[in-house]
Amino acid sequence: MVDVSIATNSESGVQLTDQTVQEFKSSLRGALLVPDDAGYDAARSLFNSMIDRRPALIARCEGVGDVIACVNFARDHDLSFSIKAGGHNVAGLALVDNGLMIDLTLMNSVQVDEANRTGRVEGGATWGDFDKETQAFGLATTGGIATTTGIAGLTLGGGIGYLNRKYGLACDNLISADVVTADGELRTASKDSNPDLFWAIRGGGGNFGVVTSFEFQLHPVGPLFGGVLAWPLPLAKDVLRFYRDFSSTAPDELRLDAVIQTTPDGPGLGIVVSWCGTIEEGERVIQPLREFMNPVLDTLDSMPYSVLQGLIESEGVVAGSLNYWKSSFARQISDELIDTLVDRFPSTPSEKTAIVFEQLGGAISRIGDQETAFSHRQAQYAVLILSFWDDPVDNEKNIEWTRSLFSSIEPLMDGGVYSNYMMEDEGESRLRQAYGVNYDRLVEIKRKYDPSNMFRHNQNIKP
């Protein structure tokens, strides 16, 4: 290696001598990569290919000791740094330009305690990693809806997933976590140990430290009843009105997500069904939806939970596309919201773009807004405009279309936003909407554990 010019939290940057870099490298069990090294580009790859930053250093951590060394090194040299766990965040917050990227992806072990129905997982694992282990015992907890989503980012932001109406969010199932804070100390966060930190990481994002492991409560989850129902776009308004009424009285075992998208047969509406009760009861409950206006596609069947978790990937939502998202929460779906989204969808510049209603409620809503840092407990739906495209030449028109559509529907929703669905730097008011009534308390806890705002490459809460 040679001297490394690297970004700091001040505007000046710093020149790290070769000796300094070599000493840091020797303190790690994992590799320390610079841009010319083999594996560098693979290590910095993200789900959203619109984010293309080049860290000066990538530390591929292999254990907690490596994470502590990275945090201490970043603090001592005032380095700008980011943390990569799954790399699935749409804002690309895992990747810092010309700084230090702390890469956790090699820390992905999972241990299941079948007797106590708990699972411990390292901070770099994905939900695919976790589900493979827990499902071997017929257990699961609420995770994301893509196997490649990271455990860490999803949980720290709250954790929406197919099981959320029955078992709550991922953060609601968190029992404890090990966190390396800004002072380089490893702290356990739980209801009995550092309870303020435990409260904050359940919805407050990566503002408080590097989470090296999570312990979750697990639940018996066998084969589910699920799949997709689909209708052509001319029927979408009628189907969405039926969906609204049907989903609003659904039992906790049922989650229904409605998706407006372009299929090989043209624009249409799909409803993704997830039932986590008995198969027979699921078939009975879902029957009115299956019979409504003769869907042109019906793939509903008994399936392993892991198959449902990979459903959107089988439909083509995979890493590598350019992404731009806008979203908010709704307690009810109005006729005007339905009409606007269906009428405007055919004008999308990209056939890969989708508009999604994710169903919330159920167990999520039975937890108080201030019991965890995630505060949007009364929302019944998350409404998302998910723009995907392939050519950077099309960036501007896709981003502008997404923003324009969102501006037209924002007054029709209840406000707030899931921090995991935010793009980078959406502004102070939007950030406050993400953390809601808990923002001021989060500031106080940030001030305690990270007073200099070392952990700032996130949806940042300033101390």
C-alpha positions in Angstrom: 0.0 0.0 0.0 0.9 3.7 -0.3 -0.3 6.8 1.4 -4.1 7.1 1.3 -6.0 10.3 0.8 -9.3 9.8 2.6 -12.3 12.0 3.4 -12.9 13.2 7.0 -15.9 14.7 8.7 -14.3 18.1 8.1 -14.0 19.5 4.5 -10.2 19.2 4.4 -9.7 15.4 4.4 -6.5 13.7 5.6 -3.5 11.9 4.2 -3.0 8.6 5.9 0.6 7.4 5.7 1.4 4.0 4.5 2.6 3.0 7.9 -0.7 4.2 9.5 -2.7 2.2 6.9 -0.5 -0.9 7.4 -0.9 -0.7 11.2 -4.7 -0.5 10.8 -4.6 -3.5 8.3 -2.6 -5.6 10.7 -5.1 -5.0 13.5 -7.8 -6.7 11.4 -8.5 -10.4 10.9 -10.4 -9.5 7.7 -9.0 -7.9 4.6 -8.5 -4.2 4.1 -9.1 -3.3 0.4 -8.1 -0.3 -1.6 -9.6 0.5 -5.1 -7.0 -1.5 -7.1 -7.5 -4.7 -5.0 -9.3 -7.7 -6.3 -12.7 -7.9 -4.8 -13.0 -4.2 -4.2 -15.8 -3.6 -6.8 -17.8 -6.6 -5.6 -17.5 -5.4 -2.0 -18.9 -2.0 -2.8 -21.8 -3.3 -4.9 -25.3 -2.4 -3.7 -28.9 -3.2 -4.5 -29.5 0.2 -6.1 -27.0 0.6 -8.9 -27.7 4.3 -9.2 -25.4 4.7 -6.1 -21.8 4.5 -7.4 -19.4 5.7 -4.7 -15.8 4.7 -4.2 -14.5 4.3 -0.7 -10.8 4.9 -0.1 -10.7 1.9 2.2 -13.0 -1.1 2.7 -12.6 -3.1 5.9 -14.0 -6.6 5.5 -14.8 -7.4 9.1 -14.7 -11.0 10.3 -15.6 -10.4 13.9 -16.5 -8.0 16.6 -12.8 -7.2 17.2 -12.5 -5.9 13.6 -15.6 -3.7 14.1 -14.1 -2.2 17.3 -10.8 -1.6 15.5 -12.7 0.2 12.6 -14.7 2.4 14.9 -11.6 3.4 16.9 -9.6 4.1 13.7 -12.4 6.2 12.2 -12.8 8.2 15.5 -9.1 8.7 16.0 -8.7 10.1 12.4 -12.1 11.8 12.2 -12.9 9.7 9.1 -16.1 9.8 7.1 -17.3 6.2 7.2 -20.3 4.0 6.4 -21.5 0.6 7.4 -22.5 -2.1 4.9 -24.6 -5.0 6.2 -27.0 -6.2 3.4 -26.4 -3.2 1.1 -30.1 -3.3 0.2 -31.0 0.2 1.4 -32.4 2.1 -1.6 -30.6 5.3 -0.6 -27.3 3.5 -0.8 -26.3 4.6 2.7 -23.9 1.6 3.0 -21.5 3.3 0.6 -19.4 6.3 1.4 -17.4 8.3 -1.2 -13.6 8.4 -0.5 -14.1 7.3 3.1 -13.9 4.1 5.1 -16.6 1.4 4.5 -17.0 -1.0 7.4 -18.2 -4.1 5.6 -20.1 -6.7 7.8 -21.1 -9.0 5.1 -18.7 -11.8 6.1 -20.3 -11.7 9.6 -23.3 -13.8 8.7 -23.6 -16.7 11.1 -26.9 -17.8 12.6 -27.6 -19.8 15.7 -31.1 -21.2 16.7 -32.2 -22.1 20.2 -35.1 -24.4 19.4 -36.1 -24.9 23.0 -36.4 -21.2 23.7 -37.5 -20.3 20.2 -34.8 -17.7 19.8 -32.3 -17.0 17.1 -29.0 -15.1 17.2 -27.6 -13.7 14.0 -24.6 -11.6 13.1 -25.0 -8.1 11.7 -23.9 -8.9 8.1 -26.5 -11.7 7.5 -29.4 -11.4 5.2 -33.0 -12.6 5.8 -32.2 -15.4 3.4 -29.4 -16.6 5.6 -31.6 -16.3 8.7 -34.7 -18.0 7.3 -32.7 -21.0 6.0 -31.6 -21.8 9.6 -34.8 -21.0 11.4 -37.0 -22.8 9.0 -35.0 -26.0 9.6 -36.7 -25.9 12.9 -40.1 -24.8 11.6 -39.5 -21.3 13.1 -39.3 -17.8 11.8 -39.8 -14.2 12.7 -40.9 -11.1 10.8 -38.3 -10.3 8.1 -38.2 -8.4 4.9 -39.9 -9.5 1.7 -36.7 -10.2 -0.2 -34.1 -12.8 0.8 -31.2 -10.4 0.0 -32.4 -7.8 2.4 -30.0 -7.3 5.3 -31.0 -8.2 8.9 -29.5 -5.1 10.3 -30.9 -2.3 8.1 -34.4 -3.7 8.1 -34.6 -4.3 11.8 -33.0 -0.9 12.8 -35.5 0.9 10.7 -38.5 -1.0 12.1 -38.8 -4.1 10.0 -41.9 -4.5 7.7 -42.4 -8.1 6.4 -45.0 -10.7 5.5 -45.5 -11.9 9.1 -46.0 -8.3 10.5 -49.7 -8.5 11.1 -49.5 -11.7 13.2 -46.1 -11.2 15.0 -45.4 -7.4 14.7 -42.4 -5.8 13.1 -38.9 -7.2 13.1 -37.9 -4.7 15.8 -40.9 -5.9 17.9 -39.3 -9.4 18.0 -35.9 -8.1 18.9 -34.8 -9.4 22.3 -31.3 -8.0 22.5 -28.5 -6.7 20.3 -24.7 -6.2 20.7 -23.7 -2.7 19.6 -20.3 -1.1 19.1 -20.8 2.5 20.0 -18.8 5.6 19.1 -16.4 5.2 22.1 -15.4 1.7 20.7 -17.2 -0.1 23.5 -19.3 -3.2 22.9 -22.6 -2.8 24.7 -25.6 -5.1 25.0 -28.9 -3.4 24.4 -32.0 -5.1 25.9 -34.9 -4.3 28.1 -32.6 -4.8 31.1 -29.2 -3.6 29.8 -28.9 -0.1 28.3 -32.7 0.1 27.8 -32.5 3.6 26.3 -30.2 2.3 23.5 -32.5 -0.7 23.0 -35.5 1.6 22.6 -33.6 3.7 20.1 -32.3 1.0 17.8 -35.8 -0.3 17.3 -36.7 2.2 14.6 -33.9 4.8 14.9 -31.7 3.3 12.3 -27.9 3.1 12.3 -27.5 6.4 14.3 -26.2 4.8 17.5 -23.5 2.4 16.6 -22.6 -0.8 14.7 -24.9 -3.7 15.6 -22.8 -6.8 15.4 -25.5 -9.3 16.4 -29.2 -9.5 17.0 -31.3 -11.9 19.1 -34.9 -12.5 17.9 -37.9 -14.1 19.3 -39.0 -16.9 16.9 -42.5 -18.3 16.2 -43.8 -21.6 14.8 -44.1 -20.9 11.0 -44.8 -23.9 8.8 -46.1 -24.0 5.3 -48.1 -20.8 4.4 -51.0 -20.3 2.0 -49.9 -17.7 -0.4 -49.1 -16.6 -3.9 -50.4 -14.0 -6.4 -53.8 -13.1 -7.9 -53.9 -10.8 -10.9 -56.3 -8.8 -13.0 -55.8 -6.5 -16.1 -55.5 -2.8 -15.4 -59.0 -1.9 -16.6 -60.3 -3.8 -13.6 -57.8 -2.4 -11.2 -60.0 0.4 -9.7 -62.8 -2.0 -8.8 -60.4 -4.6 -7.5 -58.6 -2.1 -5.3 -61.8 -0.9 -3.8 -62.7 -4.5 -3.0 -59.1 -5.0 -1.7 -59.5 -2.0 0.6 -62.7 -3.3 2.2 -61.6 -6.9 2.3 -58.2 -6.2 3.8 -59.5 -3.8 6.4 -61.4 -6.6 8.2 -58.8 -9.3 7.6 -57.6 -11.4 10.5 -54.0 -11.0 11.7 -52.9 -14.1 9.9 -53.5 -12.5 6.6 -51.4 -9.9 4.8 -52.4 -8.6 1.4 -50.2 -6.4 -0.7 -51.6 -4.9 -3.9 -49.2 -4.1 -6.8 -49.8 -2.1 -9.9 -47.2 -3.2 -12.4 -46.5 -4.1 -16.0 -46.5 -7.8 -16.8 -45.7 -9.7 -20.1 -49.4 -9.3 -20.9 -49.5 -5.6 -20.2 -50.3 -3.3 -17.2 -52.2 -5.0 -14.5 -52.9 -5.3 -10.8 -51.5 -8.2 -8.6 -52.3 -9.0 -5.0 -49.7 -10.9 -3.1 -51.3 -13.1 -0.5 -49.6 -14.3 2.7 -51.6 -16.4 5.2 -49.7 -17.7 8.2 -52.5 -19.9 9.7 -53.7 -23.3 8.8 -54.0 -24.0 5.0 -57.6 -25.0 5.2 -58.6 -21.8 7.1 -56.5 -19.7 4.7 -58.3 -21.1 1.6 -61.7 -20.3 3.2 -60.8 -16.8 4.2 -59.3 -15.9 0.8 -62.1 -17.4 -1.3 -64.1 -14.1 -1.8 -60.9 -12.4 -3.2 -60.2 -15.4 -5.5 -63.7 -15.2 -6.9 -63.9 -11.4 -7.4 -64.0 -10.4 -11.0 -62.4 -13.5 -12.3 -58.6 -13.0 -11.8 -56.5 -13.9 -14.9 -53.8 -15.4 -12.7 -54.2 -17.5 -9.5 -51.0 -19.1 -8.1 -52.3 -19.5 -4.5 -51.2 -22.7 -2.9 -49.4 -24.1 0.2 -45.8 -23.1 0.1 -42.8 -23.0 2.4 -42.2 -19.6 4.1 -38.8 -19.4 2.3 -40.5 -19.6 -1.1 -42.9 -16.7 -0.2 -39.9 -14.7 1.0 -38.3 -15.1 -2.5 -41.4 -14.3 -4.4 -40.6 -10.8 -5.5 -37.1 -12.0 -6.7 -38.7 -14.7 -8.8 -40.8 -11.8 -10.3 -37.6 -10.0 -11.3 -37.0 -7.5 -8.5 -33.3 -8.2 -8.1 -30.2 -6.2 -7.4 -28.7 -4.2 -10.3 -31.5 -1.9 -11.4 -31.4 1.8 -11.0 -33.9 2.8 -8.2 -35.8 5.8 -7.0 -38.6 5.4 -4.4 -41.2 7.7 -2.7 -43.6 6.5 -0.1 -45.9 7.4 2.8 -48.4 5.8 5.2 -52.2 5.7 5.0 -54.8 4.7 7.5 -57.4 4.4 4.8 -57.3 4.1 1.0 -59.5 6.7 -0.6 -61.3 6.4 -3.9 -59.3 9.5 -5.1 -56.0 7.8 -4.2 -57.0 4.7 -6.1 -58.1 6.7 -9.2 -55.0 8.8 -9.3 -52.6 5.9 -9.1 -54.4 3.7 -11.6 -54.9 6.6 -14.0 -51.3 7.8 -13.8 -49.5 4.5 -13.9 -49.6 4.0 -17.7 -47.5 7.1 -18.1 -44.5 5.6 -16.3 -41.3 5.8 -18.3 -40.2 2.3 -17.3 -42.0 -1.0 -17.6 -40.2 -2.2 -14.4 -41.8 0.4 -12.2 -44.4 -0.6 -9.6 -46.9 1.0 -7.2 -47.4 -1.0 -4.0 -49.9 -1.0 -1.1 -48.2 -2.9 1.8 -50.7 -4.0 4.4 -49.8 -3.2 8.0 -52.1 -3.1 11.1 -52.8 -6.1 13.2 -50.1 -6.8 15.8 -48.2 -3.7 14.7 -51.0 -1.4 15.8 -51.3 -3.0 19.3 -48.0 -1.5 20.3 -47.9 2.2 21.4 -46.3 4.8 19.2 -43.7 5.5 21.9 -42.9 2.0 23.0 -40.2 1.7 20.3 -38.5 4.3 18.2 -40.7 3.2 15.2 -43.8 5.4 15.8 -46.1 4.8 12.9 -48.2 2.2 14.7 -51.7 3.2 13.5 -50.8 3.2 9.8 -52.7 0.4 8.0 -50.8 0.7 4.7 -47.5 1.8 3.4 -48.0 3.2 -0.1 -44.9 3.1 -2.3 -43.9 4.3 -5.8 -41.0 2.0 -6.8 -39.3 3.2 -9.9 -36.8 0.7 -11.5 -35.0 1.2 -14.8 -31.8 0.1 -16.5 -30.1 2.9 -18.4 -28.6 5.9 -16.6 -29.7 8.1 -19.5 -33.2 7.6 -18.2 -32.5 8.8 -14.6 -34.0 12.3 -14.9 -37.3 11.3 -16.4 -37.9 8.4 -14.0 -37.0 10.4 -11.0 -39.2 13.3 -12.1 -42.1 11.0 -12.9 -41.9 9.5 -9.4 -41.7 12.8 -7.7 -44.6 14.2 -9.7 -46.8 11.3 -8.9 -46.0 11.4 -5.3 -46.7 15.1 -5.0 -50.2 14.4 -6.4 -51.0 11.7 -3.9 -49.2 13.0 -0.8 -52.2 15.1 0.3 -54.4 12.0 0.1 -52.3 10.1 2.7 -51.7 10.5 6.4 -48.1 11.5 6.4 -45.0 10.0 7.9 -42.6 7.7 6.0 -40.8 4.5 6.8 -37.1 5.5 7.1 -36.0 2.4 5.2 -37.9 3.6 2.1 -36.4 7.1 2.0 -33.9 8.3 -0.5 -30.8 10.1 0.7 -31.2 13.7 2.0 -34.9 14.2 1.6 -34.7 17.2 3.9 -35.1 17.9 7.6 -38.9 18.0 7.6 -39.1 14.6 5.9 -36.6 13.2 8.4 -38.8 14.4 11.3 -41.7 12.7 9.6 -39.8 9.4 9.6 -39.1 9.5 13.3 -42.4 11.1 14.2 -43.3 11.8 17.8 -40.1 10.1 18.9 -37.6 12.5 17.2 -36.8 14.6 20.3 -36.1 11.5 22.5 -33.9 10.0 19.7 -31.9 13.3 19.7 -31.3 12.9 23.5 -30.1 9.3 23.1 -28.0 10.2 20.2 -26.3 12.9 22.3 -25.5 10.3 24.9 -24.1 7.6 22.7 -22.7 9.6 19.8 -22.3 13.2 20.8 -20.0 14.1 17.9 -22.3 12.4 15.3 -19.7 9.9 14.1 -22.5 7.7 12.8 -23.9 10.2 10.3 -24.0 8.2 7.0 -27.7 7.3 7.6 -31.1 8.9 7.9 -29.3 11.1 10.4 -30.4 12.3 13.8 -28.1 15.2 14.7 -27.2 15.2 18.4 
